[in-house]
Every structure is written in structure tokens, then in C-alpha cells.
Amino acid sequence: MESKSFKVGDIVKMKKPHPCGSYEWEILRTGMDFGIKCCGCGHFVMLARPKFEKAVKAVVTPDTEK
């Protein structure tokens, strides 16, 4: 199976919305666990890599503009 490449600062769109209604999350930490912050309300969540990769639908904006 091919491993996807995610970087700190990327904005990802998840398959399911956060209770606040936002689908977009910013990656703050990568590794075996991912730290992500909701772009709608700012809630921070830690997810295991397999669960994170399964929940991601698409990378919205790669961190190339900064």
C-alpha cells in the first residue's frame, strides 16, 4: 500500500464534518500520530496515522504559499 505524504501546515478535507460543521483541518503535527486543528472552531485532536489516513478525503492546500 502506498503511503500518502502530509506536511505540517497542510489543510486537509475530511470525509465527515466536525460537529461545528467544518470539513477542513490544519495539520499541526505528523508522525505515528497526527495533531490536527479544526479550521472552523479551532478544536485540536490527536489521531493515529491509520485512522487519519482513512478519514482524509483530499489535501485542500499544500503548504507552498507560506
PEPE-V256246 format. One record per helix or strand. SS is the DSSP state (H for helix, E for strand). FROM is the first residue (numbers start at 1). LEN is the number of residues. If there is no record, write none. Layout:
BEGIN
{{SS & FROM & LEN} {SS & FROM & LEN}}
END
This chain:
BEGIN
{{E & 11 & 4} {E & 24 & 6} {E & 33 & 6} {E & 44 & 5} {H & 49 & 7} {E & 56 & 6}}
END
